Amino acid sequence: MQQKYLPSSSYYSIIDAHTAETVVPFDTGSTKISCDANGNFFKLWMNGFQPERYYKVRIKVMSGSTQNIYDIPTNFKVVR
């Protein structure tokens, strides 16, 4: 299977799934998506998240002058 990668100017944001509040906003310095031979990834420190709540990931992809934002359909839950 051929790997596909996001453009190097791709960022993540974390949204509270219940309130739709942005918990981690897009930031060109701290929310950049990384890439290795296995694909794209990001590391997320969970210390500031509320336990037993659901969150969703939003991805911003910038390619030239075009910007697209995608909601990842799978939510994740922070457990104790």
KELUMPA-27951 format. One line per field, with one value per atom (N, C-alpha, C): residue in three letters; chain; atom name; x, y negated, z negated. Coordinates in steps of 0.02 Angstrom, whole numbers, plus 50000, padded with zeros to 5 digits. Atoms other than C-alpha are relative to their C-alpha. Example, Ala and Ser with C-alpha at 12.3 -4.5 7.8 and 13.67 -1.06 7.14 Angstrom:
resn c(ALA:ALA:ALA:SER:SER:SER)
chain c(A:A:A:A:A:A)
name c(N:CA:C:N:CA:C)
X c(50045:50615:50045:49958:50684:49961)
Y c(50059:50225:49940:50059:50053:49945)
Z c(50000:49610:50000:50003:49643:49963)
END
This chain:
resn c(MET:MET:MET:GLN:GLN:GLN:GLN:GLN:GLN:LYS:LYS:LYS:TYR:TYR:TYR:LEU:LEU:LEU:PRO:PRO:PRO:SER:SER:SER:SER:SER:SER:SER:SER:SER:TYR:TYR:TYR:TYR:TYR:TYR:SER:SER:SER:ILE:ILE:ILE:ILE:ILE:ILE:ASP:ASP:ASP:ALA:ALA:ALA:HIS:HIS:HIS:THR:THR:THR:ALA:ALA:ALA:GLU:GLU:GLU:THR:THR:THR:VAL:VAL:VAL:VAL:VAL:VAL:PRO:PRO:PRO:PHE:PHE:PHE:ASP:ASP:ASP:THR:THR:THR:GLY:GLY:GLY:SER:SER:SER:THR:THR:THR:LYS:LYS:LYS:ILE:ILE:ILE:SER:SER:SER:CYS:CYS:CYS:ASP:ASP:ASP:ALA:ALA:ALA:ASN:ASN:ASN:GLY:GLY:GLY:ASN:ASN:ASN:PHE:PHE:PHE:PHE:PHE:PHE:LYS:LYS:LYS:LEU:LEU:LEU:TRP:TRP:TRP:MET:MET:MET:ASN:ASN:ASN:GLY:GLY:GLY:PHE:PHE:PHE:GLN:GLN:GLN:PRO:PRO:PRO:GLU:GLU:GLU:ARG:ARG:ARG:TYR:TYR:TYR:TYR:TYR:TYR:LYS:LYS:LYS:VAL:VAL:VAL:ARG:ARG:ARG:ILE:ILE:ILE:LYS:LYS:LYS:VAL:VAL:VAL:MET:MET:MET:SER:SER:SER:GLY:GLY:GLY:SER:SER:SER:THR:THR:THR:GLN:GLN:GLN:ASN:ASN:ASN:ILE:ILE:ILE:TYR:TYR:TYR:ASP:ASP:ASP:ILE:ILE:ILE:PRO:PRO:PRO:THR:THR:THR:ASN:ASN:ASN:PHE:PHE:PHE:LYS:LYS:LYS:VAL:VAL:VAL:VAL:VAL:VAL:ARG:ARG:ARG)
chain c(A:A:A:A:A:A:A:A:A:A:A:A:A:A:A:A:A:A:A:A:A:A:A:A:A:A:A:A:A:A:A:A:A:A:A:A:A:A:A:A:A:A:A:A:A:A:A:A:A:A:A:A:A:A:A:A:A:A:A:A:A:A:A:A:A:A:A:A:A:A:A:A:A:A:A:A:A:A:A:A:A:A:A:A:A:A:A:A:A:A:A:A:A:A:A:A:A:A:A:A:A:A:A:A:A:A:A:A:A:A:A:A:A:A:A:A:A:A:A:A:A:A:A:A:A:A:A:A:A:A:A:A:A:A:A:A:A:A:A:A:A:A:A:A:A:A:A:A:A:A:A:A:A:A:A:A:A:A:A:A:A:A:A:A:A:A:A:A:A:A:A:A:A:A:A:A:A:A:A:A:A:A:A:A:A:A:A:A:A:A:A:A:A:A:A:A:A:A:A:A:A:A:A:A:A:A:A:A:A:A:A:A:A:A:A:A:A:A:A:A:A:A:A:A:A:A:A:A:A:A:A:A:A:A:A:A:A:A:A:A)
name c(N:CA:C:N:CA:C:N:CA:C:N:CA:C:N:CA:C:N:CA:C:N:CA:C:N:CA:C:N:CA:C:N:CA:C:N:CA:C:N:CA:C:N:CA:C:N:CA:C:N:CA:C:N:CA:C:N:CA:C:N:CA:C:N:CA:C:N:CA:C:N:CA:C:N:CA:C:N:CA:C:N:CA:C:N:CA:C:N:CA:C:N:CA:C:N:CA:C:N:CA:C:N:CA:C:N:CA:C:N:CA:C:N:CA:C:N:CA:C:N:CA:C:N:CA:C:N:CA:C:N:CA:C:N:CA:C:N:CA:C:N:CA:C:N:CA:C:N:CA:C:N:CA:C:N:CA:C:N:CA:C:N:CA:C:N:CA:C:N:CA:C:N:CA:C:N:CA:C:N:CA:C:N:CA:C:N:CA:C:N:CA:C:N:CA:C:N:CA:C:N:CA:C:N:CA:C:N:CA:C:N:CA:C:N:CA:C:N:CA:C:N:CA:C:N:CA:C:N:CA:C:N:CA:C:N:CA:C:N:CA:C:N:CA:C:N:CA:C:N:CA:C:N:CA:C:N:CA:C:N:CA:C:N:CA:C:N:CA:C:N:CA:C:N:CA:C:N:CA:C)
X c(50043:50000:50045:49961:50067:49978:50015:50080:49981:50018:49996:50011:49983:50050:49965:50026:49975:50055:49949:50064:50035:49961:50199:49968:50035:50088:49931:50062:49957:50001:50004:49896:49938:50058:49777:49971:50036:49649:49958:50041:49554:49937:50065:49368:49964:50042:49258:49939:50054:49131:49930:50066:48989:49983:50013:49007:50021:49971:49096:50050:49950:49219:50069:49932:49396:50043:49958:49511:50073:49933:49672:49991:50009:49668:50057:49946:49766:50054:49944:49939:50058:49948:50076:50064:49940:50208:49992:50006:50137:49953:50047:50004:50014:49981:50099:50000:50003:50070:50067:49935:50229:49989:50003:50271:50062:49944:50381:49983:50010:50392:49932:50065:50229:49940:50055:50126:50003:50005:50069:49980:50018:50052:50010:49985:50050:49998:49999:50087:49957:50048:49955:50007:49996:49983:49929:50068:49825:49987:50007:49855:49943:50051:49734:49930:50066:49589:49960:50046:49437:49990:50013:49421:49925:50068:49265:49965:50029:49237:50024:49982:49239:50026:49969:49344:50005:49990:49365:50059:49941:49511:49977:50011:49503:50069:49937:49640:49995:49996:49690:50058:49950:49784:50008:49986:49868:50045:49963:49928:49999:49998:49986:49955:50046:49850:49933:50062:49716:50004:50005:49662:49937:50058:49547:50001:50007:49482:49955:50035:49426:49986:50018:49333:50011:49990:49394:49937:50065:49234:50001:49996:49298:50020:49985:49292:50044:49963:49407:49980:50020:49372:50061:49947:49490:49975:50020:49481:50049:49958:49549:50053)
Y c(50059:50000:49938:50061:49828:49952:50049:49704:49933:50067:49536:49954:50046:49385:49933:50068:49217:49953:50050:49062:49979:50018:48996:49943:50054:48847:50025:49971:48951:49995:50013:48917:50033:49970:48993:49952:50036:48920:50051:49954:49006:49963:50029:48972:50043:49964:49019:50024:49972:49135:49982:50016:49086:49926:50072:48896:49967:50027:48871:49944:50049:48760:50023:49984:48753:50003:49989:48825:49985:50014:48820:49969:50032:48692:50015:49994:48703:49950:50044:48631:50024:49980:48630:50022:49980:48655:50065:49943:48786:50055:49947:48885:50027:49975:48931:50077:49927:49110:50025:49970:49216:50057:49947:49351:50044:49954:49507:50053:49948:49665:50035:49967:49730:49956:50045:49576:49937:50062:49415:50016:49991:49396:49934:50055:49272:50027:49982:49285:49951:50041:49220:50011:49996:49183:49997:49993:49237:49969:50027:49147:49950:50052:49004:50021:49977:49111:50028:49975:49154:50075:49928:49340:50012:49977:49431:49953:50043:49304:50024:49982:49331:49938:50053:49227:50023:49983:49219:49961:50030:49175:49966:50037:49044:49988:50007:49033:49942:50055:48877:50015:49985:48909:49938:50058:48764:50022:49982:48790:49940:50062:48633:49948:50050:48502:50032:49965:48635:50027:49973:48680:50041:49956:48827:50024:49975:48880:50062:49936:49059:50021:49970:49132:50075:49928:49307:50031:49975:49411:50041:49959:49515:49957:50035:49438:50042:49962:49487:49978:50013:49497:50001:50001:49449:50039:49960:49578:49989:50009:49572:50052)
Z c(50000:50000:50000:49996:50045:49945:50052:49901:50031:49979:49923:49940:50053:49823:50010:49997:49780:50021:49986:49843:49935:50059:49725:49960:50036:49679:49979:50026:49587:49924:50072:49409:49972:50033:49282:49950:50052:49164:49964:50040:49024:49978:50014:48998:49949:50047:48850:50039:49959:48933:49974:50028:48814:50009:49998:48810:50065:49938:48979:49987:50018:48886:50023:49980:48955:49937:50059:48821:50018:49974:48923:50069:49935:49064:50048:49951:49225:49983:50014:49197:50044:49953:49328:49965:50036:49193:49962:50046:49076:50021:49980:49169:50070:49934:49326:50000:49994:49384:50027:49981:49396:50049:49950:49521:49994:49996:49526:50052:49950:49631:49993:50012:49552:50015:49986:49592:49958:50040:49508:49929:50071:49320:49963:50045:49177:49929:50070:48992:49962:50035:48874:49925:50073:48690:49972:50023:48599:49932:50068:48433:49993:50006:48469:50021:49977:48530:49942:50051:48425:50008:49995:48383:50015:49983:48447:50049:49948:48587:50069:49932:48774:50037:49960:48893:50073:49930:49081:50027:49968:49194:50064:49939:49329:50031:49964:49462:50048:49951:49558:50046:49949:49720:50044:49959:49808:50058:49940:49986:50047:49962:50075:49968:50028:50052:49979:50018:50018:49930:50068:49842:49994:50011:49802:49928:50069:49631:50002:50001:49599:49928:50065:49450:50006:50002:49408:49969:50023:49386:49935:50060:49239:49940:50062:49065:49955:50050:48922:49931:50068:48737:49955:50050:48596:49939:50058:48457:49943:50061:48280:49997)
END
